[in-house]
Amino acid sequence: MLKTKINQLRLLAYLEGISFLVLIGIGMPLKYVFALPEPNLYIGMIHGLLFIAYCTWVMILKADEQWSSLKTFWALLASFLPFGTFVADKKLFKVEVIRI
């Protein structure tokens, strides 16, 4: 499954999206409602690394697959929006199946 770069990006998109939702949905309430900032150190670090990996992989695929600037823009913008990487996976990274 992870033999192609697009499938690797799809996995990174899911992981980055999940880490973003965990950060917003669990980490932030723990920090601001329950005054427990420690979990955000770990959740934030993991999310930050996945964010950088996702953005880097988008730029690698832009070069390898000759993506348009618009497609690259939408793929990068998706990483800033909750559920954005899930939508990008469905709309941008879906591999076309050619049937004969």
N, C-alpha and C positions, 0 to 999 in steps of 0.2 A: 504493500500500500504506500509506503513512504519512499518509493524508489524515484518518483518524479519530484521536481522542485515545487510544482503547483500543489501536490499533495502535502508536502512538507509545510508549505505556507498555510494550507487549510488547517493543519493540525495546530500550527502556531496561532492562527486566528482564533480557533476555539479556546486554546489555553489562555491567550491574552484576554479574550472576552470574559471567560470565567473568572480570571484573576481580578479584572476590573469590577465585575459584579460583586465578588467577595469583598473587595476593598470598600466599595460604596455601601453595600448592604449589610456587612458584618463589621468591618473594621471601623468605619466612621461612627456608627452608633455606639460601639464599644468605647471609642475615644471620647466622643462628645456627650453621650448620655450617661455612661457609666464611669467616666473618668479613668479608663484603662487604655493608655496610649501604647503600651508595649506590643500588642498584637499587630498594630499598624507598621511597626518596624519590619517585621517579617513579611507581612502581606504586601507592604509597599515595595520592599526589596524584590520580591518575586515578581510582582506586577511590573516593576521598572525594567527588570531584565527581559521579561517576555515582551514588553512594549518595544524595547530597543531591538530585540531579535526580529519581531514582526516587521518593524519599519525597515530594517536592514534587508530582510528577505524580500519585501516589496520592491525595494530598489534593485536588488539582484535580478528579480524576475522582469522588472522594467527593461533592463539591459538585455537579458537573455531572450525574452519573448517579444521584445520590441513593442511593449505596451505604449499606448498613447499617453500624453501628459494628463488628459482628462481621467482615464482609467486609473492612473497612478495617484492622482489627486483624490479620487473617491476612495481608493484603497487605504490611503494614509489618513484621510478624514475619518474613516470608519473606526480607527483606533482611539479616537477622542470621544466617541459617542457610546453611551451604554447600549448594548445589543448591536452596535455598529459592525463589529467583525462577523457576527452571525449573518447579518444581512449581506455583507460583502461576500461572504462565502457562498451564499445562495445566488447572488446576482452577478458577481464579478469573477469568482474563482471556479465556477462550475465548469467542468470539462465537458466539451461537446462530444457526444457519441455519434459517430458516423455509421449509419446502417446501410448496408448494401442489399 
